[in-house]
Amino acid sequence: MEISKYLSDSARQTIKAAVKEAGGNEVFFTGDITSNGLVESVKIGSRGNSHTVPVNFHDARNTSVLIHNHPSGNLLPSEADLNVAACASENGCGFYIINNSATEIYVVVEPVLPHVAKKVNEDEAGEYISEGGPLSKISDSFEERPVQVELLKQIVNAFNDDKIAVFEAGTGVGKSYSYLIPSALWALTNREKVIISTGTINLQQQLCEKDVPAVEKIIGKKIKYVLMKGRQNYVCLRRLNDAASILDLFEGEGDELKKIAEWAQSSPTGSRSDLSFMPTENIWSKVNSESDACMGMRCPYHNDCFVMKVRKEAAGANLIIVNHHLLFADIESRLSGAGYDDAAVLPPYRHIIFDEAHGIENAATSFFSESVNRFKINKLVNQMYRHRKNSEAGHLCSLAILSANEEKAGDAFEFTNKIKLALTNVEITAKDLLTNDYTMRLYEGTARNFGPFLVAVGELTRALGAFADLIRIVMEGVSDDDKDAPCYWESKTILRHLDSYVILLKNFPMWDEKKDDVFWIQKKRLPPDMIRDGGDPEYVILTQTPLDISHLMNDGVFEQMSSVVCTSATLKTGRDYSYWMRRTGVTLAGEDRIIKGEFPSPFPYNKNMLFAVPNDAPLPDNIQYQQYIEMALPRLIQAAAGRTLVLFTSYESLKSAHRTVVACMRGFPGRIMKQGDDDNSKLLEAFKKENESVLFATDSFWQGVDIPGESLSQVIIVKLPFTVPNDPVFVARAEAIEKRGGSSFMELSVPEAVIKFRQGIGRLIRRSDDKGVVVVLDRRIYEKRYGSWFIASMPECKKVYEPLSDITDRINSFIFN
């Protein structure tokens, strides 16, 4: 074999010198190969004697070729060589033996040549949506958007150059085509998968039902794409069949279970969203797919399994569309040991598009938080064991019949009673601690007060752990022949959840050793329809939340991916992206990998949007502020003839204002609705259809609401959306900033409020012919220094700062003239 085909001159010289320095003994090297198979350079991993050398497995796991010399000059591999070579080949790694002078080589295993990505031509990609291109020929209303073409080209560059891209694209840019076309071209050209991760169900549906099919027509190529949801969204046919066989145990829920069973026989997807009704959480949790309850190939329904079907589709897909939560579930699995080269929750991938990227931090924080309450624990305990009127039931009873450790199950009554007593004590001590508060954080300032609560948590931890151990012992007594029993697989799922709750509960008393997490409790009230006679309407939630997700994002996403594109209409605060990039970990990736760009909306805001702030409003900390709101809102609503979305930061303020406004606008022809009156989607539909209607709303309506046309002509922002100072996670993050000498107000409070503010005003103009007014009743935007951050983040438009009476005249004239 000609050594020059395998090793470069410089690599051979390095090997020769290293062997000489080692006294002619064996030396172990690793090398990386080029696309044509040549090792350009080598790294010394270890040194041995004249007969053997230890393998440096750390280096061996991260290389293309393993190389060592035989001082004897006989290059035939030994048994030990062949064993190492066989292991190396499983990872696509080559194995070479050479002589001491590096003039001869014996190739035991040929390496797998590295994949060389084929770049996408940015100009050709841009032509698809340019004048004279395919889109212009199939769209009757086509109008070239230069900003959209430029965004598309920049996303192509991100793929080509392995970049992390941060792109703000205003409303109307058409960012879906700008990232879908490069994603599809890259995936088809390089036979690689691209993950499209979004924050809302609406956008996922739009991508699958409208945008991707349109892109197929534009590029003239078939795209394999799939919408993936968490497996808990799919019905498990085995669990459904098992539940249907014991319908008499479901106490009034049998009809619902029968409906699901009938639907599953003809459903093409098995997805809960395709049901014609919304099943109760209690019933769905008994029949949905669970990883621990999955029997895999042993399942009698494996060939018809809905989860397996969607996973097979995903394995062959070019584009996989997910939500942020599912993507983070996959990232967590990979960080926990699954790695990035094999399937985990999703198939392996190296490219991600984050749409609605402004929500990444909140989505990651929510996903990586752990919480527990009495309902979660009681549900699991009752599924395993329940004692009523001298009869026993539950999976543990079924397991006991199959188990050699049957007698252990006799302790279940005592153990479950201890859990219930401990749960009661946790709730009592928590409510004593909270008194009139709804949340409280466990930290240095409150630790002394948490004493009785933590004692109660310790009792619950021991009781729950003992019950989990009991289940484990009974399960261990089940023979292999009986492990296909439904009760065994259901118990595996329940045991996993119980173990996770035990870990969370154990962490609470250890809060001071876990500085990277926030520990807090929250009191909530049950909806009226869920309160049973004599039942406690209030319950307590215990939560552990990561203080900072930036390092997790960098380790799990930015370092591991070849390219990541983050896009949203609202990423900037003031004039740059530093806040969002810092909070999400982008800045940890290194300046050389990051590209940024702003792609402004093509909509004529300067003509079509009026921004108004009444200069005679009291400041929000004034006792008369709520009274002013309730006086101003009817006048503003009348000025716009309804057609108004009123955004609040407080539900209490919303309810009071709604009550007053409805009372003083009795003759108004439009409906004045408020969030909470009905399902959010139904409220939005009514608001869209009824031109004169008004909607009072809070958090969930500040973003993701798309109401083009005359139905929405005015957005009123009651107060700048600063996070309330009793949010324990927010306060903990603010304290962390202060401890390192920063200003939590300027580094956290203001930037976070600016992004939410931008989302709120973004509800108004949704297409080029939309016209309307944004009114902010909070004059701090003009009178406080930080207000300039909010003003600078807005599109260029007409602005007025005048008394309310003048503003109402301007609104009426602006909308209707």
C-alpha positions in Angstrom: 0.0 0.0 0.0 1.3 3.4 -0.9 1.6 5.4 2.3 1.4 8.8 0.5 -2.3 8.0 -0.3 -3.1 7.8 3.4 -0.6 10.1 5.2 0.6 13.6 4.2 4.4 14.3 4.3 4.0 16.5 7.4 2.0 13.7 9.2 4.7 11.2 8.4 7.4 13.5 9.7 5.5 14.0 13.0 5.1 10.3 13.4 8.8 9.5 12.6 10.0 12.2 15.1 7.6 11.0 17.9 8.7 7.3 17.5 12.4 8.3 17.6 11.7 10.4 20.7 10.0 7.3 22.3 13.2 5.2 21.8 11.7 3.3 18.9 8.8 1.9 21.0 5.2 1.8 20.0 3.3 5.1 19.9 -0.4 5.6 19.5 -1.6 8.4 17.2 -5.0 9.8 16.1 -5.6 11.7 12.9 -8.4 13.5 11.0 -8.9 12.9 7.3 -9.8 15.3 4.5 -12.6 14.6 2.0 -10.1 12.6 -0.2 -9.0 10.4 2.7 -5.6 11.9 3.5 -4.5 12.4 7.1 -3.0 15.9 7.1 -1.9 16.0 10.8 -1.7 13.6 13.7 -1.9 13.9 17.5 0.1 11.7 20.0 -2.2 9.9 22.3 0.0 7.5 24.3 3.4 5.7 24.3 4.2 2.0 25.1 7.1 -0.5 24.8 8.5 -2.5 21.9 5.5 -4.9 21.9 2.4 -2.9 22.9 0.8 0.5 23.5 -2.3 1.5 25.5 -5.2 3.0 23.4 -6.1 6.5 24.5 -9.9 6.0 24.3 -10.7 9.6 25.0 -8.9 10.6 21.8 -10.1 7.6 19.9 -13.7 8.6 20.4 -13.1 11.9 18.7 -11.1 11.1 15.6 -11.2 9.7 12.1 -8.2 7.3 12.1 -6.3 5.3 14.8 -2.6 4.9 13.9 0.3 3.1 15.7 3.7 1.7 14.7 5.2 -1.8 14.9 8.9 -1.5 15.8 9.5 -5.0 14.4 8.6 -3.9 10.9 6.0 -6.7 10.7 2.8 -4.7 10.0 0.3 -7.6 10.3 -2.2 -6.9 13.1 -2.2 -8.8 16.3 -5.3 -10.2 18.0 -5.3 -7.1 20.2 -5.0 -4.9 17.1 -7.9 -6.6 15.5 -10.1 -6.2 18.5 -9.4 -2.4 18.7 -9.9 -2.1 14.9 -13.3 -3.8 15.2 -14.4 -1.4 17.9 -13.1 1.6 15.8 -15.0 0.4 12.7 -18.3 0.6 14.5 -17.8 4.4 14.8 -16.7 4.7 11.1 -13.1 5.1 12.3 -10.1 3.8 10.3 -7.2 1.7 11.8 -3.6 2.0 10.3 -0.3 0.2 11.3 3.0 1.7 10.1 6.7 1.1 10.5 9.0 3.2 12.6 10.3 5.3 9.7 6.7 5.9 8.5 7.6 4.6 5.0 5.2 1.6 5.0 1.6 1.2 6.0 -0.9 -1.5 6.5 -4.6 -0.4 6.4 -6.6 -2.7 8.7 -9.9 -0.7 8.4 -10.6 2.0 5.9 -12.1 5.1 7.5 -15.5 6.5 6.5 -14.8 9.6 4.5 -16.2 12.8 6.1 -19.4 14.1 4.7 -18.8 17.2 2.7 -21.9 19.4 2.5 -22.9 20.8 -0.8 -23.5 24.5 -0.5 -26.8 26.1 -1.8 -26.4 28.9 -4.3 -27.8 32.0 -2.5 -28.6 33.9 -5.7 -30.4 31.0 -7.3 -32.3 30.5 -4.0 -33.3 34.1 -4.0 -34.7 33.9 -7.5 -37.5 31.6 -6.4 -39.2 34.6 -4.7 -37.9 37.4 -7.0 -39.6 39.1 -9.9 -39.8 36.7 -12.8 -39.2 33.7 -10.5 -41.6 30.7 -9.8 -43.5 32.5 -7.1 -44.4 35.4 -9.3 -45.7 33.0 -11.9 -48.0 31.1 -9.6 -49.3 34.0 -7.4 -51.9 36.5 -8.8 -51.1 39.0 -6.1 -47.3 38.7 -6.3 -45.2 41.7 -5.4 -41.4 41.3 -4.9 -40.3 42.1 -1.4 -36.5 42.9 -1.5 -36.3 42.5 2.3 -37.7 39.0 2.1 -35.2 38.0 -0.7 -32.3 39.4 1.4 -33.5 37.4 4.5 -33.7 34.2 2.4 -30.1 34.7 1.1 -28.8 35.4 4.6 -30.4 32.2 5.9 -28.7 30.3 3.0 -25.4 31.7 4.1 -26.1 30.5 7.7 -26.5 27.0 6.3 -23.5 27.2 4.0 -21.1 28.6 6.6 -22.3 26.8 9.8 -23.5 29.9 11.5 -25.7 30.9 14.3 -28.1 33.5 12.8 -30.1 36.1 14.8 -32.5 37.7 12.4 -35.3 40.1 13.3 -37.9 40.1 10.6 -40.9 42.5 11.0 -44.5 41.7 10.3 -45.2 41.2 6.6 -41.6 40.3 5.6 -42.7 36.8 4.9 -40.2 35.0 6.9 -41.8 31.6 6.6 -40.8 31.4 2.9 -37.4 32.9 3.7 -36.5 30.0 6.0 -38.5 27.2 4.4 -37.0 27.5 1.0 -33.3 27.4 2.2 -34.2 24.6 4.6 -35.8 22.5 1.9 -33.0 23.1 -0.6 -30.4 22.2 2.0 -32.2 19.1 3.2 -32.8 17.8 -0.4 -29.3 18.6 -1.6 -27.5 17.2 1.4 -29.9 14.5 2.5 -30.0 16.0 6.0 -32.9 16.8 8.2 -33.8 20.4 9.3 -35.9 21.0 12.4 -38.4 23.8 12.3 -39.3 24.7 15.9 -42.2 27.1 16.6 -43.9 28.5 19.7 -47.5 28.1 18.8 -49.8 25.5 17.4 -51.3 28.0 14.9 -47.9 28.5 13.2 -47.2 24.8 13.0 -50.6 24.2 11.3 -50.0 27.1 9.0 -46.6 25.7 8.0 -47.9 22.2 7.4 -51.2 23.0 5.7 -50.3 26.1 3.7 -46.6 27.2 3.6 -44.7 23.9 3.0 -47.1 22.8 0.2 -46.7 26.2 -1.4 -42.9 25.9 -1.2 -43.1 22.6 -3.0 -44.7 24.4 -5.9 -42.2 27.2 -5.8 -39.1 25.1 -5.9 -40.7 22.4 -8.1 -39.6 19.6 -5.8 -41.4 17.2 -3.5 -40.6 17.8 0.2 -41.0 15.1 2.8 -42.2 16.9 5.9 -43.9 15.8 9.1 -45.4 17.5 12.1 -44.2 15.8 15.3 -45.9 16.1 18.6 -44.9 14.7 22.0 -46.0 11.1 22.3 -48.5 12.0 25.0 -50.6 13.6 22.3 -51.2 10.2 20.6 -53.5 7.4 21.8 -51.8 4.1 22.7 -53.9 1.3 21.2 -52.7 -1.2 23.8 -53.6 1.1 26.7 -56.9 2.0 25.1 -57.8 -1.7 24.6 -56.8 -2.5 28.2 -58.9 0.4 29.6 -61.9 -0.6 27.4 -61.8 -4.1 28.9 -62.4 -2.7 32.4 -65.0 0.0 31.5 -66.9 -0.7 34.7 -64.1 0.8 36.8 -64.3 4.2 35.1 -67.2 5.6 37.1 -69.2 7.7 34.7 -66.4 8.1 32.2 -67.2 5.0 30.2 -69.0 6.8 27.4 -66.0 9.1 26.8 -63.8 6.1 26.6 -66.1 4.4 24.1 -66.0 7.5 21.9 -62.2 7.5 21.9 -62.2 3.8 21.0 -64.5 4.3 18.1 -62.5 7.2 16.8 -59.2 5.3 17.1 -60.5 2.6 14.7 -60.6 5.1 11.8 -58.3 7.9 12.8 -55.3 8.3 10.4 -53.2 10.1 13.1 -54.3 9.0 16.5 -53.6 12.6 17.7 -55.8 14.1 20.4 -56.2 17.3 18.4 -58.1 15.3 15.7 -60.8 14.2 18.1 -64.2 15.9 17.6 -64.4 16.6 21.4 -61.9 17.4 24.1 -61.4 14.4 26.4 -60.9 14.9 30.1 -57.3 14.9 31.3 -58.2 12.0 33.6 -59.4 9.7 30.8 -56.7 10.8 28.3 -53.9 10.0 30.7 -55.1 6.4 30.9 -55.0 5.8 27.1 -52.3 8.1 25.8 -48.8 6.9 24.7 -46.1 6.9 27.5 -42.5 6.0 26.9 -42.3 3.8 30.0 -45.5 2.0 29.2 -44.4 1.3 25.6 -43.7 -2.4 24.9 -42.0 -1.7 21.7 -41.7 -4.8 19.4 -43.4 -6.9 22.0 -46.6 -4.9 21.8 -49.4 -6.7 19.9 -50.4 -3.4 18.3 -46.9 -2.4 17.2 -47.6 -2.5 13.5 -50.6 -0.1 13.9 -49.0 2.1 16.5 -49.5 5.8 15.8 -46.3 6.9 17.5 -44.3 4.4 15.4 -46.0 5.6 12.2 -45.0 9.2 12.8 -41.5 8.2 13.8 -41.1 6.2 10.6 -42.3 9.3 8.7 -39.8 11.5 10.5 -36.9 9.1 9.9 -37.4 9.7 6.1 -38.4 13.4 6.3 -36.5 16.4 5.0 -38.3 18.9 7.3 -39.5 18.1 10.8 -41.9 20.6 12.3 -42.1 20.7 16.1 -42.8 23.1 19.0 -40.1 24.4 21.3 -41.2 22.1 24.1 -40.7 18.9 22.1 -37.4 20.1 20.8 -36.2 20.7 24.4 -37.4 17.3 25.4 -35.2 15.9 22.6 -32.2 18.1 23.7 -32.6 17.0 27.3 -32.5 13.3 26.2 -29.4 13.9 24.2 -27.6 15.8 27.0 -28.6 12.9 29.3 -26.7 10.4 27.3 -28.5 9.6 24.1 -25.9 11.6 22.1 -26.5 13.5 18.8 -25.8 10.7 16.3 -28.8 8.5 17.0 -32.5 8.9 17.3 -33.8 10.2 20.7 -37.2 11.9 20.9 -36.5 13.1 17.3 -34.3 11.5 14.6 -30.7 12.9 14.5 -30.3 16.4 13.0 -27.7 19.2 12.8 -29.7 22.2 11.7 -32.5 24.1 13.5 -34.8 27.0 12.6 -36.3 28.7 15.7 -39.3 30.7 14.6 -40.9 32.9 17.2 -37.5 32.8 18.8 -38.4 35.6 21.3 -40.1 32.8 23.4 -37.1 30.5 23.6 -36.1 31.4 27.2 -39.6 31.1 28.6 -40.2 27.8 26.7 -36.9 26.4 28.0 -37.5 27.6 31.5 -41.0 26.1 31.5 -39.7 22.7 30.1 -36.8 22.4 32.5 -38.9 23.3 35.6 -40.2 20.5 37.8 -43.4 20.9 39.8 -45.7 18.7 41.9 -49.0 19.1 43.8 -51.5 17.0 45.7 -53.5 16.1 42.6 -50.5 14.7 40.7 -49.4 12.6 43.6 -52.9 11.4 44.5 -53.6 10.4 40.9 -50.6 8.2 40.8 -51.1 6.7 44.2 -54.7 5.9 43.4 -53.9 4.3 40.1 -51.5 1.9 42.0 -53.6 1.3 45.0 -57.0 2.4 46.4 -59.0 1.1 49.3 -62.8 1.6 49.4 -65.4 -0.1 51.5 -63.2 -3.1 52.4 -62.2 -3.7 48.8 -58.8 -3.1 47.2 -58.0 -2.2 43.6 -55.3 -0.7 41.4 -52.3 -2.0 39.5 -50.5 -3.0 42.6 -53.2 -5.6 43.4 -52.9 -7.0 39.9 -49.1 -7.1 40.2 -49.2 -8.9 43.5 -51.1 -11.8 42.0 -48.2 -12.3 39.5 -45.4 -11.6 41.9 -43.3 -13.9 44.1 -43.2 -10.9 46.5 -47.0 -10.8 46.8 -47.0 -10.5 50.6 -45.2 -7.1 50.4 -48.3 -5.6 48.8 -50.1 -6.0 52.1 -48.2 -2.9 53.3 -49.9 -0.7 50.6 -52.8 0.4 52.8 -50.5 1.7 55.6 -48.1 3.3 53.1 -50.8 5.2 51.1 -52.3 6.5 54.3 -49.0 7.9 55.3 -48.7 9.6 52.0 -52.2 11.2 52.4 -51.4 12.4 55.9 -48.0 13.8 54.7 -49.7 15.6 51.8 -52.2 17.2 54.2 -49.4 18.4 56.4 -47.5 19.9 53.4 -50.6 21.8 52.3 -51.3 23.1 55.9 -47.8 24.3 56.5 -47.6 25.8 53.0 -50.8 27.8 53.5 -49.6 28.9 57.0 -46.5 30.1 55.3 -48.2 31.9 52.4 -51.1 33.4 54.4 -52.3 36.2 52.1 -49.5 35.7 49.5 -49.9 33.5 46.4 -46.2 32.8 45.9 -43.1 32.6 48.0 -39.5 31.7 47.2 -37.3 29.6 49.4 -34.0 31.4 49.9 -31.8 33.0 52.6 -34.4 35.6 53.4 -37.2 33.2 54.0 -35.5 29.9 54.9 -36.2 30.3 58.7 -39.9 30.6 58.0 -39.9 27.5 55.8 -38.8 25.3 58.7 -42.2 23.5 59.4 -42.9 23.3 55.7 -39.6 21.6 55.0 -40.2 19.1 57.9 -43.5 18.2 56.2 -41.9 17.9 52.8 -39.3 15.5 54.4 -42.2 13.3 55.7 -43.8 13.3 52.3 -40.5 12.4 50.6 -40.0 9.4 52.9 -43.6 8.2 52.6 -43.6 8.5 48.8 -40.2 6.9 48.5 -41.2 4.0 50.7 -44.3 3.4 48.5 -42.2 3.6 45.3 -39.8 1.0 46.8 -42.7 -1.2 47.7 -43.9 -1.1 44.0 -40.3 -1.9 42.9 -40.1 -4.9 45.1 -43.4 -6.3 43.9 -42.4 -5.7 40.3 -39.1 -7.5 40.8 -41.0 -10.6 41.9 -42.8 -10.8 38.5 -41.4 -13.5 36.2 -40.2 -12.7 32.7 -43.2 -14.7 31.3 -45.6 -12.3 33.1 -43.9 -9.0 32.2 -46.2 -8.5 29.2 -49.1 -7.9 31.6 -50.7 -4.5 31.2 -50.4 -3.8 35.0 -46.6 -4.3 34.8 -46.1 -1.7 32.0 -48.6 0.8 33.6 -46.7 0.5 36.9 -43.4 1.3 35.1 -44.8 4.6 34.0 -46.3 5.4 37.4 -43.0 4.5 39.1 -41.0 6.8 36.9 -43.3 9.7 37.8 -43.2 8.9 41.5 -39.4 8.7 41.4 -39.2 12.1 39.7 -41.5 13.6 42.4 -39.3 12.1 45.2 -36.2 13.7 43.7 -38.0 17.1 43.5 -39.1 16.8 47.1 -35.6 15.8 48.2 -34.2 18.9 46.5 -36.3 21.3 48.5 -34.5 20.9 51.8 -31.2 21.0 49.9 -32.1 24.3 48.2 -28.9 26.0 49.5 -26.7 23.5 47.8 -28.5 24.1 44.4 -27.7 27.7 43.7 -28.5 27.3 40.0 -32.2 26.6 40.7 -35.1 28.6 42.2 -37.3 26.8 44.7 -40.7 28.3 45.2 -44.3 27.5 46.2 -47.5 28.8 44.8 -51.1 28.8 46.0 -53.9 28.3 43.4 -57.6 28.0 43.5 -59.7 25.3 41.7 -62.2 26.4 39.1 -65.8 26.4 40.6 -66.8 23.3 38.5 -64.0 21.3 40.1 -64.7 22.0 43.7 -66.3 19.0 45.4 -68.7 19.3 48.4 -66.6 20.1 51.4 -63.4 19.9 49.4 -60.6 22.4 49.8 -60.8 24.9 46.9 -57.1 25.9 47.3 -54.1 23.8 46.6 -50.3 24.3 46.6 -47.7 23.7 43.9 -44.0 23.1 44.7 -41.7 24.1 41.8 -38.0 23.9 41.0 -36.9 26.2 38.1 -33.5 26.7 36.5 -32.1 30.2 37.3 -30.4 30.5 34.0 -30.9 28.5 30.8 -28.1 30.1 28.7 -25.4 27.5 29.4 -27.9 24.7 28.9 -28.9 26.2 25.5 -25.3 26.6 24.5 -24.2 23.1 25.5 -27.3 21.4 24.1 -28.0 23.5 21.0 -25.5 26.0 19.8 -22.3 24.0 20.3 -23.8 20.8 18.9 -25.6 22.1 15.8 -24.0 22.9 12.4 -26.3 25.9 11.9 -29.1 27.5 14.0 -31.3 30.2 12.7 -33.3 32.3 15.3 -35.9 34.6 13.9 -38.8 36.6 15.2 -40.5 40.0 14.8 -39.3 41.0 18.2 -35.7 40.2 19.2 -34.2 43.7 19.7 -34.5 45.8 22.8 -33.7 49.4 22.0 -31.2 49.2 19.2 -29.5 45.8 19.6 -30.0 42.1 20.4 -27.7 41.9 23.4 -30.4 41.1 26.0 -32.0 38.3 24.0 -28.7 36.8 23.0 -27.4 36.9 26.5 -30.5 35.3 28.1 -30.6 32.5 25.5 -26.9 31.6 25.5 -26.2 32.8 21.9 -23.3 35.0 23.2 -21.6 32.0 24.6 -21.2 30.5 21.1 -18.4 32.9 20.1 -18.5 36.0 17.9 -17.0 34.3 14.8 -20.1 32.0 14.5 -22.8 34.6 15.0 -24.4 36.7 12.2 -27.1 39.2 12.9 -29.5 41.1 10.7 -32.6 43.3 10.8 -35.2 43.0 8.1 -37.8 45.7 8.7 -41.5 45.3 7.9 -42.5 46.6 4.4 -45.8 47.9 5.9 -46.4 51.7 5.7 -46.5 52.4 9.4 -45.7 56.0 8.9 -49.1 56.4 7.1 -51.2 53.7 8.6 -50.4 53.7 12.3 -51.0 56.4 15.0 -49.2 56.1 18.4 -50.9 58.1 21.2 -50.1 58.6 24.8 -52.4 60.9 27.0 -50.2 63.4 28.8 -52.9 64.0 31.5 -53.0 60.4 32.8 -51.8 59.9 36.3 -48.7 57.7 36.8 -49.4 54.0 37.4 -48.4 54.2 41.1 -51.0 56.9 41.7 -54.0 55.7 43.7 -56.3 57.3 41.0 -54.7 55.4 38.1 -57.3 52.6 37.9 -60.1 55.1 38.1 -58.5 57.0 35.2 -58.3 53.8 33.1 -62.0 53.1 33.7 -62.8 56.7 32.7 -60.6 56.7 29.6 -61.5 53.3 28.1 -65.1 54.0 27.2 -64.1 57.3 25.4 -61.3 55.5 23.5 -63.6 52.6 22.5 -66.3 55.1 21.3 -63.7 57.0 19.3 -62.8 53.8 17.4 -66.4 52.5 17.2 -65.4 49.4 19.1 -62.8 47.3 17.1 -60.5 47.5 20.1 -58.2 45.0 21.9 -57.4 46.2 25.4 -54.2 44.6 26.9 -53.7 44.5 30.6 -50.9 43.3 32.8 -53.2 42.5 35.7 -56.3 40.3 35.6 -57.7 42.1 38.7 -57.4 45.5 36.9 -59.0 43.9 33.8 -62.0 42.6 35.7 -62.6 45.9 37.5 -62.3 47.9 34.2 -64.5 45.5 32.3 -67.2 45.8 34.9 -67.2 49.6 34.9 -67.0 49.9 31.1 -69.9 47.5 30.5 -72.0 49.4 33.0 -71.4 52.9 31.4 -71.6 51.7 27.8 -75.0 50.0 28.0 -76.2 51.5 24.7 -73.1 50.5 22.8 -74.0 48.1 19.9 -70.9 45.9 20.1 -70.1 43.2 22.5 -67.5 44.0 25.2 -65.9 40.7 26.0 -63.2 39.7 28.5 -60.7 36.9 28.7 -62.1 34.1 30.8 -65.7 34.5 29.5 -65.0 31.6 27.0 -62.3 29.6 25.5 -59.6 31.9 24.0 -60.0 30.7 20.5 -63.8 31.2 20.6 -63.3 34.7 21.9 -60.9 35.5 19.1 -63.3 34.1 16.5 -66.2 36.2 17.8 -63.9 39.3 17.9 -62.9 38.8 14.3 -66.5 38.3 13.1 -68.1 41.2 15.0 -66.6 44.4 13.8 -67.8 46.6 16.7 -66.7 44.2 19.4 -64.1 44.9 22.1 -61.9 42.4 23.9 -60.2 42.9 27.3 -57.3 40.5 27.6 -54.1 39.7 29.5 -50.9 37.7 28.9 -51.8 35.1 26.3 -53.2 37.8 23.9 -50.1 39.9 23.9 -48.6 37.7 21.2 -49.7 35.2 18.5 -53.0 37.0 17.9 -53.5 37.6 14.2 -56.6 39.8 13.4 -56.1 41.6 10.0 -58.7 44.0 8.7 -61.2 46.3 10.3 -62.1 44.0 13.2 -59.1 45.4 15.0 -58.4 49.2 14.5 -57.2 50.0 18.0 -54.8 48.4 20.5 -54.9 49.9 24.0 -51.9 49.0 26.3 -53.1 49.9 29.8 -49.7 49.7 31.4 -46.1 49.0 30.3 -45.7 45.3 30.7 -43.1 45.1 33.5 -43.1 41.7 35.2 -44.7 41.9 38.6 -42.1 41.9 41.4 -43.7 38.9 43.2 -42.7 36.5 40.4 -40.2 34.3 42.3 -38.2 33.3 39.3 -37.9 36.8 38.0 -36.9 38.1 41.4 -34.2 35.4 41.8 -32.8 36.3 38.4 -32.9 40.0 39.3 -31.0 39.3 42.5 -28.4 37.3 40.6 -27.7 40.3 38.4 -27.5 42.6 41.4 -25.0 40.2 43.2 -22.6 40.5 40.3 -22.9 44.3 40.4 -25.3 44.9 37.5 -28.6 46.7 37.4 -31.5 44.2 37.3 -33.9 46.9 36.3 -31.9 48.0 33.2 -30.6 44.5 32.4 -33.7 42.4 33.0 -36.9 44.4 33.8 -36.7 46.9 31.0 -35.5 44.6 28.1 -38.1 42.0 29.0 -40.9 44.6 29.1 -39.8 46.1 25.7 -40.0 42.7 24.0 -43.5 42.1 25.4 -44.5 45.7 24.5 -43.4 45.2 20.9 -45.4 42.0 20.8 -48.4 43.9 22.0 -48.3 46.7 19.4 -47.6 44.1 16.8 -51.2 42.9 17.0 -52.4 46.0 15.2 -50.9 46.0 11.7 -51.1 42.6 10.1 -51.2 43.4 6.4 -50.2 46.3 4.2 -53.7 47.9 4.1 -54.4 47.7 7.8 -54.8 51.0 9.6 -55.2 51.8 13.2 -54.1 53.3 16.5 -52.0 52.1 19.5 -52.8 53.9 22.7 -50.6 53.6 25.7 -52.2 54.9 28.9 -48.8 54.8 30.8 -47.0 58.1 30.3 -43.8 56.8 31.8 -42.9 55.9 28.2 -42.3 59.7 27.7 -41.4 60.8 31.2 -38.9 58.2 32.3 -35.4 57.8 30.9 -36.0 54.1 30.2 -39.0 55.1 28.1 -36.7 55.8 25.2 -36.0 52.0 25.0 -39.7 51.5 24.2 -39.9 54.3 21.7 -36.7 53.3 19.9 -38.1 49.7 19.5 -41.2 50.9 17.6 -41.7 51.2 13.9 -41.6 54.8 12.5 -45.2 56.2 12.7 -47.2 59.2 13.7 -46.9 59.9 17.4 -48.9 62.2 19.7 -48.6 63.1 23.4 -51.6 65.1 24.2 -54.6 65.3 26.6 -57.1 62.4 26.3 -59.8 64.7 24.9 -57.6 65.6 21.9 -56.4 62.1 21.4 -60.0 60.7 21.1 -60.7 63.3 18.3 -57.5 62.3 16.5 -58.3 58.6 16.8 -61.8 59.0 15.2 -60.4 61.2 12.5 -57.4 58.9 11.8 -59.5 55.7 11.5 -62.5 57.0 9.6 -61.1 59.7 7.3 
